[in-house]
Structure formats: C-alpha cells, structure tokens
Amino acid sequence: MRLKANLHLHSGEDRQDVLEYSIYQAIDQASSLGFEVLAWTPHDDVLCEKKHIEYAAKKNILLLPGVEKKVGGREVLIINADKEAEKIKNFSDLKKYKEKKGDNVLLIAPHPFFPALSALRKKLLENLRLFEVLEKSWFYLPDIDFNEKTAKIAKENILPFIATSDTHDLQDLNNSYCVIEAEKNIPSVLAAVRTGQFENFSRPTTWPTIFRFFYKIVFHPKVLWVKFLRKIGK
C-alpha cells in the first residue's frame, strides 16, 4: 500500500506551543488532504491516548504516538513513543531507551541544522549511530536550504532522509510529506521508514510563509501573552 504520511505534527495540546487548533482538528484537516498516517509529536510529552487513535481511525488515519523530546537540550523525534520516553534527559538515556524498545520505536533527527539552539547540529554526528532516519524539514527556500548538510550526511551514511511538515500551522500540513510503501499498521510503517521505502514530496517555502509562521507561532500578541502568563505561573 502507498500511504500518505506526516511524521512530525504539533497541536494546541502541546504545553510548549500556543497553537489554535486541537489534535482532532489536525486529524480532520489531514483526512481531507488524503493523509493515512500521522505521528503526533508534542514537545516533551506523549499525549496520544486511545481516544485519539480511535478518532483518527474513524477518519481512515493510523495515528502513531510520538514526542519531540529535548535530549541534552537538543530535539529528537521518537515515533511510537510511550510515557517512559518523557523521562529521557540525555543521550545516554536515549540509547538505553532505544535498546529496551528496539524496533518498536523509531528515532528521527529533526531539522538538525536549523538555526535554533535546540537543533542537534554537532550532536547529530556525535550520536549518529542512534538515529535511524534524518528529517528533510519543510523550512527551506530555493536559495537558503538548511537541509543540504543533512542530506549529505544521510547520503554518506546510507540513512533515510524523510520529508515532514513539522506542522505548527495547518496551512503547512500539505507542503512537505512522504508516501510510505507499507501495510497500514505500526510495525510495517516503522520498518518501511527505517529501510527508506518511501517517496518524498516537498517544495521550497516562501518568504511570506516564513513571516506568517513566525508571527503566528512566536510574535503574535496572544502567543506572547500566554507565554508570559506561563512564565510567571511557574
């Protein structure tokens, strides 16, 4: 089967983001666009429950629990994660978690060279054996592509290089994704991704999209206010 997939999805339930849509709305939008596989990857928390999986199934979508976990201050995607993943603090913990879970989980290096403090950068090379897949981020322009170095590393090390939308705005959900050749179940999807059995569909973004992204996700007055309230509430 050919399954349209996005393995990096955020929503309003995320305690680190201020997003205006729920996971249910994201599933609805994904369904309307023909997606059949989604990985829900909130920051630091595994939020996916049976009710979310069942709702997605009604929309003909296989929903995988995931997390974008801070590991030593750098972000790592863990697909098919469970609550144990929330306890990971450093790369030693991540290694132990992967050894325990084996092929039941998939480790993806998200946007490794994106210009952000949380990007892996040199930590990718230092821990390359841990990662099974590298991410082709949607966030690139025709003349500015932070994926170039990642693509080179993927090629040199024979690692799959997978397109995702790293969705923080439903308008971007269909901008970058892959089509996986697999049966519609978690073991088959993970195995197919791990062995590169997918086709990427991705196009450069535009400056207006970048400005919209940063305004809605970082600089919108509501976002700044909510983050301020969260900070003083600690």
PASEPA-342248 format. One record per residue: residue in three letters; residue number from 1; x, y, z of N, C-alpha, C, CB in turn. Coordinates in pm, whole numbers, plus 50000, padded with zeros to 5 digits. Glycine has a CB too. Layout:
<pts>
PT resn resi  n_c1  n_c2  n_c3 ca_c1 ca_c2 ca_c3  c_c1  c_c2  c_c3 cb_c1 cb_c2 cb_c3
PT  ALA  NUM     X     Y     Z     X     Y     Z     X     Y     Z     X     Y     Z
...
</pts>
This chain:
<pts>
PT resn resi  n_c1  n_c2  n_c3 ca_c1 ca_c2 ca_c3  c_c1  c_c2  c_c3 cb_c1 cb_c2 cb_c3
PT  MET    1 50083 49881 50000 50000 50000 50000 50088 50126 50000 49905 50000 50122
PT  ARG    2 50038 50229 49935 50105 50359 49938 50028 50450 50033 50115 50422 49795
PT  LEU    3 50094 50492 50139 50030 50566 50247 50087 50707 50259 50045 50492 50379
PT  LYS    4 50004 50806 50237 50047 50946 50253 50066 50972 50402 49942 51045 50191
PT  ALA    5 50184 51026 50439 50219 51034 50580 50289 51163 50618 50307 50918 50617
PT  ASN    6 50265 51204 50741 50338 51315 50804 50380 51266 50943 50250 51447 50813
PT  LEU    7 50510 51258 50966 50560 51203 51091 50610 51309 51189 50671 51105 51063
PT  HIS    8 50562 51432 51174 50604 51539 51267 50491 51641 51276 50738 51607 51219
PT  LEU    9 50408 51624 51377 50285 51704 51389 50268 51758 51530 50163 51619 51350
PT  HIS   10 50243 51890 51539 50215 51954 51667 50070 52004 51668 50314 52072 51694
PT  SER   11 50019 52031 51788 49881 52081 51800 49868 52162 51929 49779 51963 51799
PT  GLY   12 49749 52217 51950 49726 52307 52061 49739 52246 52199 49594 52365 52049
PT  GLU   13 49736 52114 52210 49751 52049 52340 49895 52058 52392 49709 51904 52331
PT  ASP   14 49988 52091 52303 50131 52099 52338 50153 52209 52441 50216 52127 52212
PT  ARG   15 50219 52177 52551 50237 52275 52658 50347 52376 52627 50269 52205 52789
PT  GLN   16 50425 52353 52521 50531 52448 52487 50492 52541 52373 50656 52373 52450
PT  ASP   17 50392 52503 52296 50346 52587 52186 50213 52653 52221 50332 52505 52056
PT  VAL   18 50181 52759 52149 50049 52822 52161 49987 52813 52022 50058 52973 52215
PT  LEU   19 49915 52705 51998 49856 52679 51867 49704 52680 51880 49906 52545 51809
PT  GLU   20 49637 52724 51776 49493 52748 51785 49408 52631 51738 49457 52868 51704
PT  TYR   21 49467 52515 51714 49391 52400 51669 49424 52279 51756 49420 52370 51520
PT  SER   22 49327 52191 51769 49345 52070 51850 49393 51955 51764 49213 52032 51920
PT  ILE   23 49430 51847 51828 49469 51727 51753 49351 51675 51670 49520 51617 51849
PT  TYR   24 49230 51692 51721 49113 51648 51645 49097 51730 51516 48986 51661 51732
PT  GLN   25 49119 51859 51525 49112 51944 51406 49224 51911 51308 49118 52093 51445
PT  ALA   26 49341 51880 51362 49453 51841 51276 49422 51712 51202 49582 51824 51359
PT  ILE   27 49362 51617 51273 49323 51490 51210 49218 51515 51101 49267 51391 51316
PT  ASP   28 49121 51600 51130 49018 51631 51030 49080 51691 50904 48916 51729 51089
PT  GLN   29 49173 51786 50925 49237 51851 50810 49322 51751 50733 49323 51970 50857
PT  ALA   30 49395 51668 50806 49479 51567 50740 49394 51471 50659 49562 51491 50845
PT  SER   31 49282 51431 50713 49192 51340 50643 49142 51402 50514 49074 51303 50733
PT  SER   32 49108 51531 50518 49058 51599 50398 49165 51608 50290 49009 51738 50433
PT  LEU   33 49292 51599 50331 49404 51607 50236 49455 51470 50193 49519 51686 50299
PT  GLY   34 49388 51366 50242 49423 51231 50199 49534 51163 50277 49462 51235 50060
PT  PHE   35 49570 51217 50392 49672 51152 50475 49614 51025 50537 49723 51247 50585
PT  GLU   36 49699 50923 50546 49658 50797 50608 49745 50758 50727 49661 50686 50505
PT  VAL   37 49857 50829 50745 49945 50805 50859 49990 50938 50917 50067 50718 50818
PT  LEU   38 49975 50954 51048 50024 51072 51118 50098 51028 51244 49906 51169 51153
PT  ALA   39 50206 51099 51275 50270 51082 51406 50249 51212 51482 50424 51046 51392
PT  TRP   40 50183 51203 51595 50157 51320 51680 50276 51335 51774 50021 51305 51760
PT  THR   41 50349 51446 51761 50478 51460 51831 50485 51588 51914 50592 51458 51730
PT  PRO   42 50410 51597 52023 50420 51714 52110 50560 51728 52169 50316 51706 52223
PT  HIS   43 50591 51847 52216 50721 51869 52280 50721 51808 52420 50753 52019 52287
PT  ASP   44 50811 51713 52442 50842 51657 52574 50734 51570 52638 50874 51766 52666
PT  ASP   45 50612 51573 52590 50505 51493 52648 50445 51398 52544 50395 51585 52705
PT  VAL   46 50421 51275 52585 50349 51180 52500 50201 51192 52537 50403 51030 52518
PT  LEU   47 50125 51256 52450 49986 51289 52482 49884 51197 52413 49958 51431 52443
PT  CYS   48 49930 51117 52321 49840 51033 52243 49776 50925 52330 49914 50968 52125
PT  GLU   49 49643 50918 52326 49568 50820 52404 49477 50739 52310 49485 50889 52515
PT  LYS   50 49415 50638 52368 49327 50551 52291 49219 50630 52219 49264 50445 52381
PT  LYS   51 49165 50732 52284 49056 50809 52224 49102 50884 52098 49000 50908 52326
PT  HIS   52 49227 50928 52098 49280 50997 51981 49303 50899 51866 49412 51070 52015
PT  ILE   53 49356 50782 51901 49382 50679 51800 49251 50633 51736 49456 50559 51862
PT  GLU   54 49149 50616 51819 49019 50571 51768 48953 50679 51682 48926 50534 51885
PT  TYR   55 48967 50805 51721 48911 50913 51640 48978 50917 51504 48927 51048 51711
PT  ALA   56 49111 50903 51504 49185 50904 51378 49144 50786 51290 49336 50899 51405
PT  ALA   57 49125 50670 51351 49088 50551 51276 48955 50572 51203 49079 50429 51369
PT  LYS   58 48863 50644 51267 48735 50673 51203 48752 50761 51080 48641 50741 51302
PT  LYS   59 48863 50833 51076 48895 50920 50963 48991 50851 50865 48955 51051 51012
PT  ASN   60 49006 50720 50883 49093 50640 50795 49241 50676 50811 49053 50660 50649
PT  ILE   61 49280 50716 50933 49418 50755 50961 49476 50668 51071 49427 50904 51001
PT  LEU   62 49597 50618 51048 49673 50548 51150 49752 50653 51228 49768 50439 51088
PT  LEU   63 49719 50671 51355 49783 50773 51438 49888 50708 51526 49679 50847 51525
PT  LEU   64 50013 50753 51512 50123 50700 51590 50155 50795 51704 50247 50677 51502
PT  PRO   65 50168 50743 51827 50210 50828 51938 50357 50864 51922 50186 50759 52074
PT  GLY   66 50389 50989 51948 50528 51031 51936 50559 51146 52029 50560 51070 51794
PT  VAL   67 50683 51190 52025 50725 51303 52108 50848 51366 52045 50755 51257 52255
PT  GLU   68 50853 51498 52048 50974 51571 52012 51043 51605 52145 50944 51701 51924
PT  LYS   69 51136 51523 52183 51194 51526 52318 51322 51606 52321 51220 51384 52368
PT  LYS   70 51334 51690 52422 51461 51758 52446 51556 51658 52512 51442 51885 52536
PT  VAL   71 51667 51633 52446 51767 51538 52494 51898 51616 52505 51781 51413 52399
PT  GLY   72 51940 51642 52626 52057 51726 52644 52039 51863 52583 52177 51659 52584
PT  GLY   73 51916 51913 52586 51886 52044 52531 51863 52046 52382 51995 52136 52564
PT  ARG   74 51874 51930 52314 51856 51922 52168 51735 51835 52136 51982 51866 52100
PT  GLU   75 51664 51869 52029 51539 51800 51997 51561 51671 51918 51448 51892 51920
PT  VAL   76 51488 51568 51959 51490 51437 51895 51346 51390 51878 51574 51335 51978
PT  LEU   77 51315 51333 51762 51182 51276 51740 51183 51128 51773 51136 51298 51593
PT  ILE   78 51089 51089 51859 51071 50947 51893 50932 50907 51846 51091 50921 52047
PT  ILE   79 50927 50818 51749 50800 50775 51692 50759 50642 51754 50809 50763 51538
PT  ASN   80 50630 50631 51785 50572 50518 51860 50626 50517 52003 50603 50384 51789
PT  ALA   81 50639 50635 52058 50690 50652 52195 50582 50617 52297 50739 50796 52217
PT  ASP   82 50627 50584 52418 50535 50567 52530 50576 50664 52641 50535 50418 52581
PT  LYS   83 50508 50659 52753 50531 50756 52860 50673 50748 52917 50430 50734 52972
PT  GLU   84 50738 50633 52903 50875 50621 52950 50967 50721 52882 50927 50480 52927
PT  ALA   85 50934 50757 52759 51019 50850 52683 51027 50987 52750 50965 50864 52542
PT  GLU   86 50926 51022 52828 50925 51152 52895 51038 51165 52997 50791 51175 52963
PT  LYS   87 51092 51051 53043 51196 51052 53146 51336 51070 53087 51191 50922 53225
PT  ILE   88 51347 51066 52954 51478 51078 52890 51534 51219 52910 51469 51045 52739
PT  LYS   89 51657 51227 52959 51720 51356 52983 51842 51381 52896 51760 51366 53128
PT  ASN   90 51916 51275 52865 52041 51290 52790 52054 51177 52687 52162 51291 52886
PT  PHE   91 52162 51180 52611 52179 51081 52505 52207 50942 52558 52290 51123 52412
PT  SER   92 52260 50934 52678 52278 50803 52742 52142 50741 52772 52361 50816 52871
PT  ASP   93 52049 50824 52823 51912 50777 52848 51845 50734 52718 51829 50888 52918
PT  LEU   94 51867 50813 52613 51805 50782 52483 51856 50649 52431 51834 50894 52381
PT  LYS   95 51984 50624 52445 52043 50498 52400 51983 50380 52475 52196 50501 52419
PT  LYS   96 51967 50394 52606 51909 50287 52687 51763 50263 52648 51920 50320 52836
PT  TYR   97 51692 50371 52623 51551 50360 52584 51539 50286 52451 51485 50501 52574
PT  LYS   98 51623 50323 52355 51620 50258 52224 51657 50110 52236 51715 50329 52127
PT  GLU   99 51758 50079 52317 51798 49939 52335 51686 49858 52397 51923 49930 52423
PT  LYS  100 51610 49918 52485 51499 49849 52551 51382 49828 52455 51453 49928 52674
PT  LYS  101 51351 49929 52376 51232 49924 52289 51262 49861 52154 51177 50063 52269
PT  GLY  102 51387 49864 52111 51425 49803 51985 51350 49860 51865 51401 49656 51991
PT  ASP  103 51303 49773 51778 51235 49817 51656 51094 49866 51680 51233 49704 51557
PT  ASN  104 51049 49865 51805 50915 49917 51837 50910 50069 51834 50871 49867 51973
PT  VAL  105 51028 50132 51836 51032 50277 51826 51126 50316 51712 51077 50342 51960
PT  LEU  106 51106 50436 51660 51187 50488 51551 51244 50623 51594 51104 50501 51420
PT  LEU  107 51375 50640 51581 51440 50766 51619 51473 50846 51494 51568 50739 51701
PT  ILE  108 51421 50968 51487 51443 51058 51376 51515 51183 51425 51309 51096 51307
PT  ALA  109 51614 51228 51351 51683 51354 51382 51609 51467 51311 51834 51348 51338
PT  PRO  110 51534 51550 51385 51456 51656 51321 51539 51781 51293 51336 51692 51408
PT  HIS  111 51519 51839 51175 51583 51966 51135 51719 51988 51203 51489 52084 51168
PT  PRO  112 51816 51897 51180 51941 51901 51257 52021 52030 51247 52028 51789 51214
PT  PHE  113 52013 52100 51133 52096 52219 51116 52013 52346 51099 52187 52201 50996
PT  PHE  114 51891 52340 51149 51807 52460 51156 51872 52559 51254 51660 52424 51200
PT  PRO  115 51871 52689 51224 51938 52786 51311 51861 52814 51440 51960 52916 51236
PT  ALA  116 51859 52715 51527 51792 52728 51657 51877 52657 51762 51648 52668 51653
PT  LEU  117 51870 52705 51885 51951 52647 51992 51918 52500 52016 51932 52726 52120
PT  SER  118 51795 52462 51987 51751 52324 52014 51787 52226 51903 51603 52322 52036
PT  ALA  119 51841 52276 51791 51878 52188 51681 51999 52103 51718 51907 52270 51553
PT  LEU  120 52005 51983 51664 52110 51889 51701 52251 51937 51662 52083 51756 51636
PT  ARG  121 52265 51986 51539 52395 52026 51484 52504 51922 51513 52436 52161 51542
PT  LYS  122 52611 51958 51584 52722 51863 51603 52680 51740 51684 52838 51933 51673
PT  LYS  123 52572 51752 51762 52525 51637 51838 52474 51526 51747 52414 51680 51934
PT  LEU  124 52434 51563 51625 52392 51461 51530 52508 51369 51497 52336 51527 51401
PT  LEU  125 52622 51426 51463 52738 51346 51427 52793 51269 51547 52847 51436 51368
PT  GLU  126 52787 51331 51664 52836 51264 51784 52752 51143 51821 52840 51361 51899
PT  ASN  127 52623 51145 51782 52531 51037 51819 52465 50974 51698 52424 51090 51913
PT  LEU  128 52535 50978 51585 52475 50936 51459 52425 50792 51461 52574 50953 51347
PT  ARG  129 52493 50704 51534 52453 50564 51537 52316 50543 51602 52555 50483 51611
PT  LEU  130 52273 50639 51680 52142 50628 51745 52028 50653 51646 52132 50725 51861
PT  PHE  131 52053 50740 51549 51945 50783 51460 51929 50691 51341 51970 50925 51412
PT  GLU  132 51804 50659 51312 51771 50568 51203 51726 50643 51078 51664 50471 51246
PT  VAL  133 51681 50766 51097 51628 50847 50988 51663 50994 51015 51472 50827 50974
PT  LEU  134 51692 51069 50910 51714 51213 50921 51599 51286 50853 51851 51253 50857
PT  GLU  135 51564 51401 50909 51447 51474 50859 51483 51577 50753 51376 51542 50973
PT  LYS  136 51404 51577 50647 51407 51685 50548 51300 51785 50591 51382 51632 50400
PT  SER  137 51341 51893 50652 51247 51992 50705 51180 52069 50592 51319 52088 50800
PT  TRP  138 51055 52108 50615 50980 52188 50519 51035 52330 50512 50831 52191 50556
PT  PHE  139 51113 52370 50612 51152 52510 50629 51278 52540 50547 51176 52541 50779
PT  TYR  140 51260 52562 50418 51373 52599 50333 51323 52680 50214 51449 52474 50286
PT  LEU  141 51413 52760 50159 51385 52845 50045 51469 52796 49926 51414 52994 50077
PT  PRO  142 51437 52841 49805 51516 52798 49690 51666 52826 49705 51465 52865 49566
PT  ASP  143 51700 52939 49769 51840 52978 49781 51896 52963 49922 51857 53121 49738
PT  ILE  144 51813 52923 50017 51858 52903 50155 51799 52770 50202 51815 53022 50249
PT  ASP  145 51884 52670 50212 51834 52536 50245 51917 52476 50358 51837 52444 50121
PT  PHE  146 51858 52473 50479 51927 52416 50594 51929 52263 50589 51860 52463 50722
PT  ASN  147 51866 52207 50486 51865 52061 50470 51988 52008 50396 51739 52018 50397
PT  GLU  148 52063 52095 50333 52172 52050 50246 52274 51964 50322 52243 52170 50184
PT  LYS  149 52316 52010 50439 52415 51935 50516 52356 51803 50565 52465 52018 50636
PT  THR  150 52228 51807 50604 52161 51685 50649 52154 51583 50536 52020 51716 50700
PT  ALA  151 52121 51629 50417 52112 51541 50300 52246 51475 50271 52063 51619 50177
PT  LYS  152 52353 51553 50284 52487 51499 50259 52522 51390 50360 52591 51611 50265
PT  ILE  153 52491 51416 50488 52519 51317 50593 52437 51191 50570 52489 51376 50732
PT  ALA  154 52310 51210 50532 52223 51094 50505 52280 51009 50392 52080 51141 50470
PT  LYS  155 52325 51074 50286 52380 51001 50171 52508 50928 50208 52407 51097 50055
PT  GLU  156 52598 50997 50279 52727 50939 50316 52712 50820 50411 52814 51044 50380
PT  ASN  157 52607 50823 50492 52589 50718 50593 52476 50622 50559 52563 50781 50727
PT  ILE  158 52423 50635 50438 52316 50547 50388 52199 50546 50488 52369 50402 50365
PT  LEU  159 52153 50666 50522 52040 50680 50612 51921 50739 50537 52077 50770 50733
PT  PRO  160 51799 50695 50564 51681 50754 50501 51669 50902 50536 51554 50678 50544
PT  PHE  161 51617 50979 50442 51604 51125 50453 51458 51156 50424 51702 51203 50355
PT  ILE  162 51380 51181 50529 51233 51183 50514 51175 51323 50527 51170 51092 50617
PT  ALA  163 51083 51357 50439 51018 51487 50440 50902 51488 50539 50969 51524 50300
PT  THR  164 50897 51592 50620 50783 51615 50710 50744 51762 50703 50818 51574 50857
PT  SER  165 50628 51794 50757 50584 51933 50758 50610 52001 50892 50437 51941 50725
PT  ASP  166 50657 51924 50993 50679 51982 51127 50566 52079 51157 50819 52055 51135
PT  THR  167 50443 52028 51149 50325 52114 51147 50305 52193 51276 50203 52030 51121
PT  HIS  168 50306 52325 51262 50267 52418 51369 50151 52506 51322 50387 52505 51412
PT  ASP  169 50113 52489 51196 50004 52565 51135 49943 52473 51029 50055 52703 51072
PT  LEU  170 49814 52451 51037 49750 52356 50946 49762 52397 50800 49605 52341 50983
PT  GLN  171 49790 52524 50774 49811 52569 50636 49935 52502 50574 49825 52721 50631
PT  ASP  172 50027 52456 50660 50152 52399 50611 50150 52246 50606 50265 52445 50697
PT  LEU  173 50040 52187 50643 50034 52041 50656 50067 51968 50527 49897 52000 50703
PT  ASN  174 50029 52025 50414 50046 51956 50286 50168 52004 50207 49921 51974 50201
PT  ASN  175 50253 52084 50270 50367 52141 50199 50483 52043 50184 50415 52264 50270
PT  SER  176 50496 51952 50279 50609 51860 50279 50566 51731 50349 50735 51923 50348
PT  TYR  177 50573 51620 50277 50527 51494 50334 50591 51379 50256 50370 51484 50331
PT  CYS  178 50559 51258 50295 50610 51143 50220 50496 51045 50194 50725 51073 50298
PT  VAL  179 50519 50955 50102 50426 50844 50076 50503 50716 50104 50368 50847 49927
PT  ILE  180 50457 50642 50203 50527 50522 50250 50468 50398 50185 50518 50511 50404
PT  GLU  181 50555 50309 50144 50513 50180 50089 50511 50079 50203 50609 50132 49973
PT  ALA  182 50392 50056 50260 50381 49969 50378 50237 49924 50397 50431 50041 50504
PT  GLU  183 50221 49823 50480 50088 49788 50527 50046 49891 50631 50083 49642 50585
PT  LYS  184 49916 49904 50650 49867 50010 50738 49862 49964 50883 49729 50057 50692
PT  ASN  185 49981 49942 50938 49993 49912 51080 50128 49965 51126 49979 49757 51109
PT  ILE  186 50144 49983 51256 50263 50050 51308 50392 49974 51277 50251 50068 51457
PT  PRO  187 50401 49843 51302 50528 49774 51272 50569 49787 51125 50516 49628 51307
PT  SER  188 50473 49775 51035 50504 49784 50892 50549 49924 50854 50382 49744 50809
PT  VAL  189 50482 50026 50906 50519 50165 50876 50659 50195 50928 50417 50262 50937
PT  LEU  190 50689 50157 51052 50821 50183 51109 50930 50112 51029 50826 50139 51255
PT  ALA  191 50904 49987 50992 51003 49911 50915 51027 49974 50778 50956 49765 50897
PT  ALA  192 50921 50020 50714 50934 50081 50582 51012 50211 50589 50796 50106 50522
PT  VAL  193 50985 50293 50688 51058 50419 50703 51205 50391 50734 50995 50506 50815
PT  ARG  194 51227 50297 50822 51364 50261 50863 51448 50214 50744 51361 50152 50971
PT  THR  195 51384 50152 50647 51457 50099 50531 51440 50186 50406 51409 49958 50501
PT  GLY  196 51386 50305 50425 51378 50401 50314 51274 50370 50209 51508 50409 50249
PT  GLN  197 51171 50297 50244 51068 50261 50147 50959 50369 50145 51007 50123 50180
PT  PHE  198 50996 50486 50098 50902 50599 50089 50950 50695 49981 50888 50672 50227
PT  GLU  199 50859 50779 49939 50889 50882 49839 50855 51018 49899 50810 50858 49706
PT  ASN  200 50948 51112 49890 50926 51245 49945 50855 51337 49847 51058 51307 49986
PT  PHE  201 50768 51422 49901 50704 51527 49824 50723 51657 49903 50550 51496 49799
PT  SER  202 50808 51743 49850 50843 51864 49923 50879 51974 49825 50960 51837 50020
PT  ARG  203 50842 52095 49861 50877 52209 49777 50925 52323 49867 50755 52254 49690
PT  PRO  204 51010 52410 49813 51059 52522 49895 50944 52610 49942 51160 52607 49816
PT  THR  205 50961 52666 50059 50860 52759 50111 50887 52898 50054 50862 52761 50268
PT  THR  206 50813 52996 50100 50826 53134 50052 50848 53228 50169 50702 53176 49970
PT  TRP  207 50900 53345 50139 50920 53444 50246 50790 53482 50315 50987 53569 50190
PT  PRO  208 50678 53504 50241 50552 53533 50311 50510 53422 50407 50441 53554 50209
PT  THR  209 50534 53294 50368 50501 53183 50457 50588 53186 50582 50518 53048 50384
PT  ILE  210 50715 53218 50566 50805 53228 50681 50762 53338 50775 50949 53252 50635
PT  PHE  211 50727 53456 50721 50682 53567 50805 50552 53530 50879 50660 53693 50719
PT  ARG  212 50460 53464 50805 50335 53420 50869 50363 53323 50982 50241 53356 50767
PT  PHE  213 50453 53228 50955 50488 53127 51054 50540 53192 51182 50592 53030 50998
PT  PHE  214 50638 53278 51170 50698 53338 51290 50600 53432 51361 50825 53414 51252
PT  TYR  215 50516 53500 51286 50417 53587 51351 50317 53505 51431 50344 53673 51246
PT  LYS  216 50261 53401 51369 50158 53322 51435 50213 53236 51548 50088 53235 51336
PT  ILE  217 50336 53189 51536 50391 53093 51631 50475 53160 51739 50473 52990 51559
PT  VAL  218 50535 53276 51707 50629 53338 51801 50587 53477 51846 50765 53345 51740
PT  PHE  219 50546 53562 51753 50531 53704 51784 50387 53754 51795 50600 53783 51681
PT  HIS  220 50290 53668 51772 50150 53711 51784 50125 53755 51929 50052 53595 51743
PT  PRO  221 50052 53866 51950 50028 53914 52086 49970 53808 52180 49935 54032 52082
PT  LYS  222 49880 53725 52129 49822 53619 52213 49929 53519 52256 49710 53546 52137
PT  VAL  223 50019 53486 52165 50126 53392 52196 50218 53451 52303 50207 53357 52069
PT  LEU  224 50256 53577 52286 50345 53643 52382 50279 53652 52519 50384 53783 52333
PT  TRP  225 50149 53680 52522 50077 53693 52648 50067 53559 52720 49938 53749 52623
PT  VAL  226 50031 53455 52647 50019 53322 52707 50153 53275 52761 49964 53220 52605
PT  LYS  227 50259 53297 52686 50392 53255 52731 50435 53334 52854 50496 53272 52619
PT  PHE  228 50397 53460 52860 50427 53543 52978 50353 53488 53101 50388 53691 52952
PT  LEU  229 50226 53455 53084 50148 53402 53194 50204 53269 53241 50002 53388 53154
PT  ARG  230 50247 53184 53147 50306 53057 53184 50434 53077 53264 50334 52973 53060
PT  LYS  231 50512 53177 53222 50640 53202 53290 50620 53250 53431 50721 53304 53213
PT  ILE  232 50529 53345 53453 50509 53396 53589 50432 53299 53675 50438 53529 53586
PT  GLY  233 50366 53200 53609 50291 53100 53684 50377 52989 53739 50186 53041 53597
PT  LYS  234 50503 52983 53696 50592 52876 53742 50631 52898 53888 50718 52867 53654
</pts>
